[in-house]
Amino acid sequence: PGSIGRQQSFNLIATGVSQSVRQIEARLNYSDARNPSVRFERVEKLEVQIGEPAVKLKFEIPNGILSGETFPVVVHYQNTTAEEIRNVHLLLTYPSVFQFLESSSTPARGNNYWDLGSLPPQAAGTLSLAGRAIGPEQSFFDFQGTVTADIAGQTYTLHSEAGSIAIESAPLSLDITTDRGDAY
């Protein structure tokens, strides 16, 4: 009676929607040593404002391309925190019409997964790749980028971002007919 218990500290990782407010709830259950069948509970709530993502992603891609044309995709990433983030990975999800040709650094797996290693505070980097898309004119498709980090044996998504591109109409078209018909 009258004593003060130990203070506990917890490190949390906020995931989900950035620039939002989330609520943390702490619940303490206890009983009187003289009468253990009587239980008490104390609940405290705290609102936490979630800021920008720990690692930001930004795509730099052309607005429109021609079907079959080779084009660049540049992915910029930056650690926005004052802490080093270790074991950072980048996963790009390509649309089905995209054909990967090359990238500025060798992927760790397949042609869409890179180990970025450790990102010091405020560090930034760029990954460039080239490819082509073959699809119908006036169609749109998206690239999806996801940055994850391995922290305490768990993989956490730090940020996801998408970039969109359109296949434009060709400036030149060609129709071939034989004997005034196209059924040959």
N, CA, C and O of each residue as an XYZ file, in Angstrom:
736
protein
N       0.827     -1.204      0.000
C       0.000      0.000      0.000
C       0.864      1.257      0.000
O       1.829      1.364      0.757
N       0.504      2.199     -0.855
C       1.225      3.465     -0.932
C       2.486      3.416     -1.765
O       3.151      4.440     -1.928
N       2.837      2.253     -2.300
C       4.064      2.176     -3.101
C       3.761      2.532     -4.559
O       2.617      2.476     -5.010
N       4.813      2.895     -5.270
C       4.694      3.229     -6.692
C       5.309      2.096     -7.490
O       6.441      1.688     -7.228
N       4.583      1.599     -8.443
C       5.071      0.487     -9.266
C       6.106      0.936    -10.282
O       6.438      2.116    -10.396
N       6.603     -0.052    -11.016
C       7.596      0.227    -12.056
C       6.951      0.942    -13.242
O       5.774      0.744    -13.542
N       7.735      1.759    -13.895
C       7.284      2.407    -15.118
C       7.679      1.521    -16.286
O       8.795      1.002    -16.325
N       6.775      1.346    -17.235
C       7.038      0.539    -18.416
C       7.062      1.429    -19.644
O       6.227      2.322    -19.786
N       8.018      1.190    -20.533
C       8.113      1.924    -21.797
C       7.899      0.951    -22.946
O       8.356     -0.191    -22.903
N       7.203      1.416    -23.967
C       6.925      0.605    -25.139
C       7.267      1.404    -26.385
O       6.932      2.584    -26.485
N       7.930      0.763    -27.330
C       8.167      1.383    -28.630
C       7.100      0.883    -29.583
O       6.849     -0.319    -29.678
N       6.476      1.810    -30.285
C       5.397      1.470    -31.203
C       5.762      1.894    -32.614
O       6.519      2.843    -32.821
N       5.218      1.184    -33.565
C       5.352      1.551    -34.969
C       3.956      1.838    -35.476
O       3.080      0.973    -35.439
N       3.751      3.052    -35.950
C       2.440      3.441    -36.483
C       2.389      3.034    -37.948
O       3.229      3.452    -38.744
N       1.413      2.227    -38.297
C       1.225      1.821    -39.685
C      -0.156      2.269    -40.131
O      -0.980      2.682    -39.314
N      -0.395      2.187    -41.392
C      -1.709      2.564    -41.906
C      -1.668      3.930    -42.563
O      -0.692      4.291    -43.220
N      -2.713      4.665    -42.382
C      -2.898      5.932    -43.072
C      -2.042      7.031    -42.429
O      -2.130      7.275    -41.226
N      -1.222      7.684    -43.243
C      -0.435      8.805    -42.727
C      -1.323     10.046    -42.612
O      -2.412     10.106    -43.183
N      -0.837     11.018    -41.870
C      -1.567     12.267    -41.639
C      -2.951     11.978    -41.062
O      -3.958     12.495    -41.546
N      -2.986     11.148    -40.025
C      -4.245     10.805    -39.378
C      -4.054     10.801    -37.861
O      -2.939     10.969    -37.368
N      -5.137     10.609    -37.139
C      -5.094     10.534    -35.682
C      -5.605      9.156    -35.274
O      -6.668      8.722    -35.718
N      -4.845      8.479    -34.432
C      -5.221      7.165    -33.923
C      -5.270      7.216    -32.406
O      -4.687      8.104    -31.783
N      -5.965      6.266    -31.825
C      -6.105      6.244    -30.373
C      -5.423      5.001    -29.803
O      -5.582      3.892    -30.314
N      -4.664      5.216    -28.741
C      -4.026      4.123    -28.010
C      -4.757      3.992    -26.681
O      -5.049      4.984    -26.014
N      -5.042      2.761    -26.314
C      -5.739      2.522    -25.060
C      -4.886      1.601    -24.193
O      -4.449      0.544    -24.647
N      -4.652      2.004    -22.951
C      -3.938      1.176    -21.980
C      -4.942      0.746    -20.917
O      -5.730      1.559    -20.434
N      -4.911     -0.527    -20.558
C      -5.866     -1.084    -19.608
C      -5.069     -1.837    -18.538
O      -4.294     -2.741    -18.850
N      -5.268     -1.455    -17.284
C      -4.594     -2.092    -16.155
C      -5.640     -2.801    -15.302
O      -6.582     -2.179    -14.811
N      -5.465     -4.104    -15.133
C      -6.344     -4.905    -14.281
C      -5.566     -5.285    -13.030
O      -4.413     -5.707    -13.119
N      -6.181     -5.141    -11.881
C      -5.500     -5.490    -10.636
C      -6.527     -5.916     -9.592
O      -7.728     -5.684     -9.733
N      -6.012     -6.545     -8.545
C      -6.886     -6.972     -7.450
C      -6.189     -6.697     -6.119
O      -4.981     -6.468     -6.071
N      -6.955     -6.722     -5.065
C      -6.437     -6.525     -3.707
C      -5.883     -7.871     -3.238
O      -6.550     -8.899     -3.357
N      -4.664     -7.857     -2.707
C      -4.029     -9.095     -2.258
C      -4.837     -9.776     -1.160
O      -4.799    -11.001     -1.037
N      -5.568     -9.000     -0.358
C      -6.366     -9.577      0.733
C      -7.659    -10.202      0.230
O      -8.213    -11.095      0.870
N      -8.148     -9.721     -0.943
C      -9.393    -10.246     -1.481
C      -9.238    -10.389     -3.002
O      -9.725     -9.542     -3.750
N      -8.564    -11.455     -3.467
C      -8.261    -11.599     -4.899
C      -9.494    -11.764     -5.782
O      -9.384    -11.602     -6.997
N     -10.640    -12.072     -5.234
C     -11.832    -12.234     -6.064
C     -12.392    -10.887     -6.523
O     -13.196    -10.834     -7.453
N     -11.972     -9.803     -5.877
C     -12.418     -8.467     -6.284
C     -11.381     -7.908     -7.251
O     -10.204     -7.780     -6.913
N     -11.835     -7.577     -8.462
C     -10.922     -7.081     -9.506
C     -11.238     -5.626     -9.793
O     -12.393     -5.204     -9.747
N     -10.183     -4.861    -10.094
C     -10.321     -3.455    -10.457
C      -9.701     -3.253    -11.841
O      -8.861     -4.033    -12.289
N     -10.136     -2.195    -12.491
C      -9.601     -1.906    -13.823
C      -9.442     -0.403    -13.984
O     -10.297      0.374    -13.559
N      -8.352     -0.010    -14.594
C      -8.104      1.406    -14.896
C      -7.799      1.498    -16.387
O      -6.955      0.758    -16.892
N      -8.480      2.405    -17.098
C      -8.306      2.575    -18.536
C      -7.877      4.008    -18.818
O      -8.475      4.959    -18.316
N      -6.851      4.144    -19.616
C      -6.392      5.464    -20.072
C      -6.315      5.438    -21.591
O      -5.898      4.445    -22.187
N      -6.719      6.530    -22.205
C      -6.679      6.649    -23.665
C      -5.838      7.849    -24.039
O      -5.806      8.859    -23.336
N      -5.152      7.712    -25.172
C      -4.287      8.781    -25.666
C      -4.431      8.852    -27.176
O      -4.354      7.833    -27.862
N      -4.639     10.046    -27.692
C      -4.694     10.214    -29.136
C      -3.296     10.535    -29.640
O      -2.595     11.380    -29.085
N      -2.908      9.842    -30.702
C      -1.580     10.009    -31.291
C      -1.753     10.473    -32.726
O      -2.488      9.868    -33.507
N      -1.075     11.538    -33.054
C      -1.142     12.052    -34.424
C      -0.063     11.369    -35.259
O       1.123     11.434    -34.935
N      -0.488     10.717    -36.332
C       0.426     10.039    -37.242
C       0.814     11.048    -38.315
O      -0.051     11.601    -38.994
N       2.091     11.284    -38.465
C       2.591     12.244    -39.451
C       2.818     11.601    -40.803
O       2.105     10.681    -41.204
N       3.825     12.104    -41.498
C       4.140     11.566    -42.817
C       4.829     10.214    -42.669
O       5.302      9.876    -41.584
N       4.889      9.437    -43.753
C       5.522      8.119    -43.686
C       7.007      8.235    -43.312
O       7.657      9.236    -43.615
N       7.527      7.204    -42.656
C       8.941      7.183    -42.267
C       9.838      7.209    -43.499
O      10.899      7.832    -43.485
N       9.417      6.537    -44.557
C      10.137      6.565    -45.831
C       9.128      6.939    -46.901
O       8.145      6.232    -47.124
N       9.386      8.063    -47.561
C       8.493      8.522    -48.629
C       8.931      7.933    -49.968
O      10.117      7.708    -50.209
N       7.962      7.693    -50.817
C       8.194      7.243    -52.189
C       7.577      8.234    -53.152
O       6.523      8.811    -52.882
N       8.243      8.424    -54.275
C       7.680      9.284    -55.318
C       8.102      8.721    -56.672
O       9.278      8.438    -56.902
N       7.126      8.564    -57.563
C       7.397      8.079    -58.918
C       7.612      9.252    -59.862
O       6.953     10.287    -59.757
N       8.538      9.071    -60.777
C       8.764     10.022    -61.866
C       8.659      9.209    -63.157
O       9.591      8.506    -63.547
N       7.497      9.325    -63.811
C       7.251      8.579    -65.045
C       6.598      9.502    -66.056
O       5.966     10.489    -65.677
N       6.744      9.193    -67.350
C       6.091     10.039    -68.356
C       4.572      9.965    -68.220
O       4.034      8.958    -67.760
N       3.891     11.022    -68.616
C       2.423     11.025    -68.587
C       1.840     10.056    -69.600
O       0.841      9.388    -69.334
N       2.479      9.984    -70.772
C       1.982      9.114    -71.828
C       3.121      8.555    -72.646
O       4.172      9.179    -72.792
N       2.895      7.360    -73.180
C       3.883      6.693    -74.029
C       3.156      6.082    -75.214
O       1.927      6.028    -75.246
N       3.924      5.627    -76.180
C       3.367      4.880    -77.298
C       3.510      3.399    -76.997
O       4.461      2.997    -76.328
N       2.592      2.587    -77.474
C       2.660      1.151    -77.248
C       3.955      0.606    -77.834
O       4.264      0.851    -79.000
N       4.711     -0.131    -77.032
C       5.973     -0.715    -77.472
C       7.186      0.184    -77.279
O       8.316     -0.253    -77.495
N       6.972      1.428    -76.878
C       8.061      2.379    -76.687
C       8.780      2.097    -75.360
O       8.141      1.820    -74.345
N      10.118      2.171    -75.383
C      10.891      2.044    -74.151
C      10.822      3.365    -73.403
O      10.978      4.431    -73.999
N      10.586      3.296    -72.079
C      10.459      4.519    -71.283
C      11.086      4.312    -69.905
O      11.210      3.179    -69.439
N      11.484      5.420    -69.250
C      12.098      5.315    -67.921
C      11.052      5.392    -66.807
O      10.006      6.023    -66.956
N      11.360      4.740    -65.698
C      10.609      4.863    -64.456
C      11.640      5.171    -63.378
O      12.574      4.397    -63.169
N      11.474      6.293    -62.698
C      12.409      6.680    -61.642
C      11.640      6.695    -60.327
O      10.580      7.313    -60.220
N      12.187      6.007    -59.330
C      11.564      5.945    -58.011
C      12.500      6.659    -57.030
O      13.652      6.262    -56.850
N      11.989      7.706    -56.410
C      12.739      8.444    -55.384
C      12.247      7.975    -54.013
O      11.046      7.817    -53.797
N      13.178      7.758    -53.100
C      12.802      7.387    -51.732
C      13.632      8.203    -50.749
O      14.774      8.566    -51.032
N      13.039      8.486    -49.587
C      13.729      9.306    -48.583
C      13.282      8.920    -47.183
O      12.089      8.761    -46.921
N      14.254      8.771    -46.285
C      13.987      8.578    -44.859
C      13.621      9.946    -44.299
O      14.453     10.853    -44.324
N      12.429     10.119    -43.806
C      11.972     11.425    -43.310
C      12.147     11.560    -41.798
O      11.736     12.564    -41.217
N      12.752     10.562    -41.158
C      12.886     10.569    -39.706
C      14.280     11.036    -39.276
O      15.170     11.238    -40.102
N      14.438     11.196    -37.991
C      15.730     11.554    -37.402
C      16.474     10.301    -36.937
O      17.492     10.403    -36.252
N      15.972      9.120    -37.306
C      16.565      7.847    -36.916
C      17.000      7.063    -38.144
O      16.414      7.197    -39.218
N      18.026      6.251    -37.979
C      18.421      5.343    -39.047
C      17.385      4.221    -39.133
O      16.944      3.698    -38.110
N      17.007      3.863    -40.338
C      16.073      2.752    -40.546
C      16.856      1.652    -41.244
O      17.417      1.861    -42.320
N      16.890      0.477    -40.623
C      17.677     -0.645    -41.148
C      16.780     -1.635    -41.882
O      15.561     -1.657    -41.708
N      17.427     -2.450    -42.708
C      16.748     -3.543    -43.426
C      15.558     -3.042    -44.231
O      14.445     -3.550    -44.093
N      15.802     -2.043    -45.071
C      14.744     -1.437    -45.882
C      14.693     -2.138    -47.239
O      15.729     -2.431    -47.837
N      13.476     -2.403    -47.715
C      13.268     -3.091    -48.988
C      12.273     -2.312    -49.839
O      11.387     -1.637    -49.315
N      12.426     -2.413    -51.146
C      11.504     -1.782    -52.088
C      10.942     -2.858    -53.003
O      11.685     -3.616    -53.626
N       9.612     -2.913    -53.072
C       8.925     -3.843    -53.960
C       8.119     -3.032    -54.959
O       7.292     -2.207    -54.573
N       8.359     -3.265    -56.241
C       7.570     -2.617    -57.296
C       6.641     -3.658    -57.907
O       7.061     -4.769    -58.231
N       5.389     -3.289    -58.058
C       4.408     -4.143    -58.709
C       4.099     -3.521    -60.063
O       3.606     -2.397    -60.154
N       4.401     -4.276    -61.106
C       4.231     -3.766    -62.464
C       2.869     -4.160    -63.022
O       2.308     -5.187    -62.639
N       2.337     -3.340    -63.930
C       1.108     -3.753    -64.623
C       1.420     -4.916    -65.569
O       2.572     -5.111    -65.958
N       0.409     -5.672    -65.931
C       0.614     -6.855    -66.775
C       1.161     -6.506    -68.161
O       1.774     -7.355    -68.808
N       0.951     -5.279    -68.623
C       1.415     -4.893    -69.968
C       2.872     -4.417    -69.963
O       3.412     -4.092    -71.021
N       3.514     -4.372    -68.792
C       4.873     -3.846    -68.673
C       5.907     -4.956    -68.826
O       5.770     -6.041    -68.261
N       6.939     -4.658    -69.603
C       8.062     -5.574    -69.763
C       9.303     -4.894    -69.197
O       9.748     -3.879    -69.732
N       9.868     -5.441    -68.120
C      11.066     -4.905    -67.476
C      12.265     -5.162    -68.381
O      12.433     -6.268    -68.895
N      13.108     -4.132    -68.577
C      14.311     -4.287    -69.397
C      15.591     -4.203    -68.569
O      16.453     -5.077    -68.674
N      15.726     -3.149    -67.737
C      16.944     -2.978    -66.943
C      16.689     -2.011    -65.797
O      15.691     -1.291    -65.783
N      17.621     -2.008    -64.824
C      17.523     -1.061    -63.715
C      18.921     -0.592    -63.322
O      19.923     -1.217    -63.671
N      18.967      0.523    -62.587
C      20.236      1.121    -62.189
C      20.977      0.291    -61.142
O      22.194      0.415    -61.011
N      20.264     -0.551    -60.399
C      20.915     -1.482    -59.478
C      20.260     -2.850    -59.618
O      19.096     -2.958    -60.005
N      21.007     -3.869    -59.304
C      20.533     -5.235    -59.487
C      19.489     -5.592    -58.431
O      19.740     -5.421    -57.238
N      18.331     -6.080    -58.848
C      17.307     -6.492    -57.876
C      17.801     -7.662    -57.026
O      18.592     -8.485    -57.489
N      17.336     -7.728    -55.797
C      17.691     -8.830    -54.900
C      16.937    -10.105    -55.272
O      17.462    -11.208    -55.128
N      15.704     -9.947    -55.752
C      14.889    -11.077    -56.181
C      14.113    -10.666    -57.424
O      13.616     -9.544    -57.517
N      14.017    -11.577    -58.367
C      13.243    -11.312    -59.575
C      13.706    -10.042    -60.264
O      14.902     -9.770    -60.364
N      12.740     -9.274    -60.733
C      13.071     -7.989    -61.372
C      12.324     -6.830    -60.721
O      12.180     -5.759    -61.312
N      11.840     -7.063    -59.468
C      11.027     -6.010    -58.849
C      11.225     -5.864    -57.336
O      10.412     -5.215    -56.678
N      12.285     -6.452    -56.771
C      12.505     -6.388    -55.323
C      13.958     -6.021    -55.042
O      14.880     -6.723    -55.459
N      14.150     -4.907    -54.327
C      15.493     -4.410    -54.031
C      15.694     -4.306    -52.526
O      14.803     -3.857    -51.806
N      16.874     -4.723    -52.049
C      17.287     -4.483    -50.673
C      17.994     -3.134    -50.657
O      19.046     -2.974    -51.277
N      17.421     -2.169    -49.954
C      18.012     -0.830    -49.901
C      18.992     -0.690    -48.731
O      19.691      0.318    -48.625
N      19.043     -1.693    -47.859
C      19.967     -1.656    -46.727
C      19.487     -0.711    -45.642
O      18.301     -0.671    -45.316
N      20.427      0.055    -45.082
C      20.108      1.014    -44.028
C      20.010      2.415    -44.616
O      20.807      2.803    -45.470
N      19.021      3.164    -44.147
C      18.854      4.551    -44.575
C      19.135      5.461    -43.385
O      18.350      5.490    -42.437
N      20.247      6.209    -43.416
C      20.535      7.158    -42.336
C      19.444      8.226    -42.255
O      18.649      8.363    -43.185
N      19.394      8.980    -41.163
C      18.382     10.038    -41.033
C      18.413     11.001    -42.231
O      19.472     11.481    -42.634
N      17.234     11.266    -42.780
C      17.042     12.195    -43.896
C      17.733     11.757    -45.197
O      17.786     12.539    -46.146
N      18.257     10.539    -45.263
C      18.928     10.060    -46.476
C      17.909      9.849    -47.585
O      16.756      9.498    -47.336
N      18.358     10.071    -48.807
C      17.499      9.898    -49.976
C      18.241      9.072    -51.021
O      19.471      9.030    -51.034
N      17.496      8.428    -51.881
C      18.082      7.643    -52.950
C      17.143      7.574    -54.131
O      15.982      7.974    -54.051
N      17.668      7.058    -55.233
C      16.909      6.965    -56.466
C      17.168      5.610    -57.113
O      18.301      5.129    -57.144
N      16.119      5.012    -57.622
C      16.227      3.796    -58.405
C      15.630      4.090    -59.769
O      14.491      4.546    -59.873
N      16.404      3.828    -60.814
C      15.929      4.060    -62.181
C      15.796      2.722    -62.886
O      16.632      1.832    -62.728
N      14.734      2.594    -63.666
C      14.593      1.399    -64.474
C      13.982      1.764    -65.816
O      13.409      2.840    -65.990
N      14.115      0.858    -66.742
C      13.566      1.071    -68.082
C      12.758     -0.151    -68.474
O      13.063     -1.275    -68.073
N      11.736      0.085    -69.254
C      10.892     -0.996    -69.726
C      10.024     -0.518    -70.861
O      10.155      0.608    -71.340
N       9.154     -1.375    -71.274
C       8.208     -0.988    -72.327
C       6.854     -1.590    -71.997
O       6.751     -2.586    -71.281
N       5.834     -0.969    -72.530
C       4.466     -1.453    -72.324
C       3.805     -1.621    -73.680
O       3.892     -0.750    -74.545
N       3.158     -2.731    -73.844
C       2.427     -2.995    -75.085
C       0.965     -3.204    -74.702
O       0.611     -4.155    -74.005
N       0.137     -2.293    -75.176
C      -1.267     -2.363    -74.822
C      -2.106     -1.519    -75.751
O      -1.578     -0.852    -76.640
N      -3.404     -1.544    -75.552
C      -4.305     -0.777    -76.410
C      -4.156      0.727    -76.180
O      -3.872      1.181    -75.072
N      -4.356      1.479    -77.254
C      -4.299      2.936    -77.159
C      -5.381      3.454    -76.223
O      -6.446      2.852    -76.091
N      -5.095      4.572    -75.581
C      -6.005      5.234    -74.651
C      -6.254      4.420    -73.373
O      -7.252      4.634    -72.684
N      -5.355      3.496    -73.064
C      -5.505      2.743    -71.821
C      -4.544      3.294    -70.764
O      -3.522      3.892    -71.100
N      -4.872      3.093    -69.508
C      -4.064      3.542    -68.386
C      -3.615      2.334    -67.583
O      -4.314      1.323    -67.516
N      -2.451      2.447    -66.982
C      -2.009      1.400    -66.073
C      -1.175      2.021    -64.968
O      -0.640      3.120    -65.117
N      -1.069      1.297    -63.845
C      -0.413      1.817    -62.649
C       0.802      0.994    -62.266
O       0.842     -0.221    -62.458
N       1.793      1.685    -61.720
C       2.922      1.081    -61.037
C       2.665      1.265    -59.550
O       2.201      2.324    -59.126
N       2.962      0.250    -58.761
C       2.790      0.341    -57.311
C       4.147      0.109    -56.665
O       4.853     -0.840    -57.006
N       4.506      0.978    -55.732
C       5.745      0.822    -54.988
C       5.446      0.691    -53.509
O       4.610      1.421    -52.976
N       6.121     -0.233    -52.840
C       5.937     -0.445    -51.402
C       7.295     -0.538    -50.739
O       8.143     -1.334    -51.142
N       7.498      0.288    -49.709
C       8.733      0.249    -48.920
C       8.424     -0.458    -47.610
O       7.485     -0.092    -46.904
N       9.222     -1.474    -47.289
C       9.063     -2.202    -46.039
C      10.379     -2.182    -45.275
O      11.436     -1.904    -45.843
N      10.305     -2.477    -43.991
C      11.502     -2.602    -43.153
C      11.301     -3.764    -42.198
O      10.199     -3.989    -41.696
N      12.383     -4.503    -41.950
C      12.359     -5.596    -40.986
C      12.775     -5.027    -39.638
O      13.914     -4.593    -39.461
N      11.844     -5.032    -38.690
C      12.095     -4.477    -37.359
C      11.699     -5.520    -36.328
O      10.551     -5.965    -36.297
N      12.651     -5.913    -35.479
C      12.422     -6.870    -34.397
C      11.746     -8.150    -34.900
O      10.808     -8.652    -34.280
N      12.232     -8.665    -36.020
C      11.722     -9.919    -36.542
C      10.411     -9.826    -37.293
O       9.879    -10.849    -37.722
N       9.875     -8.627    -37.465
C       8.621     -8.423    -38.202
C       8.894     -7.531    -39.408
O       9.780     -6.678    -39.359
N       8.148     -7.718    -40.475
C       8.239     -6.849    -41.646
C       7.060     -5.888    -41.612
O       5.903     -6.305    -41.548
N       7.370     -4.591    -41.656
C       6.351     -3.546    -41.601
C       6.356     -2.756    -42.902
O       7.416     -2.451    -43.449
N       5.171     -2.430    -43.391
C       5.036     -1.557    -44.552
C       5.160     -0.115    -44.067
O       4.388      0.333    -43.220
N       6.136      0.602    -44.611
C       6.356      1.987    -44.216
C       5.602      2.964    -45.108
O       5.155      4.015    -44.649
N       5.462      2.613    -46.388
C       4.740      3.509    -47.303
C       4.465      2.771    -48.606
O       5.271      1.955    -49.053
N       3.327      3.064    -49.204
C       2.979      2.583    -50.542
C       2.584      3.778    -51.381
O       1.946      4.712    -50.897
N       2.967      3.739    -52.629
C       2.675      4.843    -53.545
C       2.437      4.263    -54.932
O       2.985      3.215    -55.275
N       1.622      4.942    -55.726
C       1.339      4.490    -57.084
C       1.654      5.599    -58.071
O       1.582      6.786    -57.751
N       2.001      5.185    -59.272
C       2.215      6.115    -60.381
C       1.446      5.607    -61.577
O       1.410      4.400    -61.817
N       0.830      6.497    -62.333
C      -0.028      6.108    -63.449
C       0.547      6.618    -64.766
O       1.162      7.683    -64.822
N       0.337      5.844    -65.812
C       0.817      6.205    -67.150
C      -0.237      5.779    -68.173
O      -0.988      4.831    -67.944
N      -0.286      6.482    -69.295
C      -1.272      6.191    -70.343
C      -0.563      5.795    -71.635
O       0.524      6.285    -71.943
N      -1.197      4.907    -72.372
C      -0.718      4.590    -73.715
C      -1.491      5.490    -74.665
O      -2.716      5.416    -74.766
N      -0.745      6.341    -75.358
C      -1.362      7.334    -76.245
C      -1.608      6.751    -77.630
O      -1.087      5.694    -77.986
N      -2.414      7.468    -78.396
C      -2.669      7.076    -79.781
C      -1.408      7.278    -80.606
O      -0.698      8.271    -80.447
N      -1.141      6.331    -81.481
C       0.038      6.419    -82.339
C      -0.124      7.581    -83.325
O      -1.219      7.794    -83.846
N       0.934      8.324    -83.584
C       0.827      9.448    -84.509
C       0.716      9.012    -85.972
O       0.439      9.834    -86.845
N       0.928      7.734    -86.238
C       0.874      7.218    -87.597
C       0.141      5.887    -87.550
O       0.409      5.057    -86.681
N      -0.786      5.682    -88.486
C      -1.468      4.391    -88.532
C      -1.376      3.830    -89.938
O      -1.168      4.563    -90.905
N      -1.532      2.527    -90.034
C      -1.395      1.846    -91.306
C      -2.491      0.793    -91.412
O      -2.642     -0.037    -90.516
N      -3.254      0.820    -92.496
C      -4.249     -0.210    -92.779
C      -3.850     -0.898    -94.074
O      -3.514     -0.240    -95.059
N      -3.888     -2.213    -94.067
C      -3.527     -2.976    -95.263
C      -4.773     -3.713    -95.735
O      -5.422     -4.420    -94.964
N      -5.096     -3.537    -97.011
C      -6.244     -4.242    -97.609
C      -5.782     -4.899    -98.907
O      -4.827     -4.453    -99.543
N      -6.471     -5.955    -99.280
C      -6.192     -6.644   -100.528
C      -7.512     -6.778   -101.273
O      -8.513     -7.224   -100.712
N      -7.501     -6.390   -102.530
C      -8.713     -6.435   -103.347
C      -9.872     -5.754   -102.636
O     -10.984     -6.280   -102.601
N      -9.604     -4.572   -102.066
C     -10.579     -3.735   -101.367
C     -11.251     -4.442   -100.175
O     -12.398     -4.134    -99.852
N     -10.564     -5.368    -99.528
C     -11.112     -6.068    -98.374
C      -9.998     -6.450    -97.413
O      -8.820     -6.457    -97.772
N     -10.387     -6.765    -96.198
C      -9.388     -7.159    -95.214
C      -9.580     -8.598    -94.766
O      -9.075     -8.985    -93.713
N     -10.301     -9.399    -95.548
C     -10.611    -10.789    -95.168
C      -9.582    -11.766    -95.703
O      -9.846    -12.968    -95.713
N      -8.429    -11.309    -96.146
C      -7.420    -12.235    -96.690
C      -6.390    -12.553    -95.628
O      -5.456    -13.314    -95.883
